Amino acid sequence: MPRRHDAKGRRKGDGQYINLPYSLLRHPAWRSLSGPAVKVFFELRSRFNGGNNGKLHLSLDEAANLLGMSKSTVQRSFKELEQKGFIAKTKQGQWYGRQATEWQTTDLPCDGHLAKRSWQNLKQEPSKNSSSVLS
């Protein structure tokens, strides 16, 4: 069955997508992320609706259930993403009151400020397996 298109030629039902620049995807800091950290980043980033960066919510329990990981793996992933500059905590969550921590992704503007892009400042250690080629 062929896919239907609307009056502007767009396919119906494709929904939203996550737009990430090549400068992020090709950066050594991105490539150094663990698989679980990438999954957590995509889940957190998929919650961005155009104006809520800095107020992105994803609890450990919810992420563990959605992504098929343990809570400790999710917690390590958040820590890795924060240490490598891909996300920043804007408000600490609370167990009492059941409030999840609020996050911002540093690749997007937040509260009228330009994107921090903190991951670009990460000092990458040279790989032990890489050899330099002289020309």
N, C-alpha and C positions, 0 to 999 in steps of 0.2 A: 504494500500500500504506500503510495507516494506521500511525502510530507507536505502539509499544507502551509501556505504562506499568507501573510496578511497583505493589506493594500500597499504597504511600503516594501514588500518583497522580503520581509523578515519571516523566519520560521516561527511558528507558534509553539510555545511550550519549552523553548530553550532556556528561559529564565535568566538569572543573573550569572555572572562569571567573575573570577578573580583576576584582575589585571596586575601583573608584576613585571617590572622593567628588567631588561636583560642585565643592566648594571648590578642588580641585586642577584639574579639567578646565576650569573657568571662570576660573582665575587668569591674569593677563597673562603671567606667567612661562611657564606651560604653553603658552599660545597663541603665544609667541615662539620655541618650539623648532622646529628644522628637521625636515623629514620623516624623514630618517635617524635623528635623535636619538630621535624618538618610536618608531620601529621598534625601536631598540636598547633603549629603556626597557621596551617591552612584552615583548620577548624575555627581558630580565633579570628583570622582574617575574613572568613566567610560571614562573620557576624557584622561586618562593617556595612552600613547602609547609606553611606554618603556624608554623614554628619555626626556620627557617634564615636569617632576615634577618641580614645581616652575613657570611654565608658563601655568598653567591650567586656562582656561577662562570659566566663567559662569556668565552672567549678571543677575540682578534681574528680568528683564523683560523676558528673555529667560527661566529662572528657573520657574518663575510663570506660564508661558504658558505651558511648558513641564510637570510640576508636578501638575498642577491644584491647585495652591495656590495663595494667594495674595502676592504682592511685600513686604508688611510689614512682613508677615509670613516668607518669604524667607530671608529677612534681619535679622530677629530675629534668624533664623536658622544658618546663617553664623556667627553671633555674638556668639551664643551658641557653635558652633563647634570650633571657634577660642578661646573662653574662656576656653574650656575644653581640648584644646591642640590637636585636631584632624587635624586642618588646620592652616596654617600661611599665612598671606598676604605678598607677595613678591614685589608687585607693585600696588600702589593705582590707581584705574581707574579714568577716567576724563569724565565729561559730555560733555565738548567741545572736539570734535575729536572722540566722541563715542567709547571710549576705556573701556572695562570691566577690573575690578580688576584682577590681576594675583595671583593665589594661589598655594601653595604646600600642599600636604598631608604629615603629619609628620610620617606616617608609611612607607614611601619610601625614599630612598636616593635622594638627590637633589644637583645638581652642584658639584658632586664629594665628597660630605660630606655624612656621615652615616645618617640614618634615626634618627630624633630627638626623636620620640616617646614621645612627651610632655604629652600626655594623661596619661602616666604611673605615672607621678609626681603629678597628681591631688589628693589633699587631700579630701577624700570622708567623708562627715558627716554621722555619724551613723543614720540609719533609726529609726524613732520613733516607728514604728510598729514592728520592729524586736525584738525578745526576745532571750537572750542567754540561751543556754542549758548547764547545768553543768553535767559532767559525773562522 
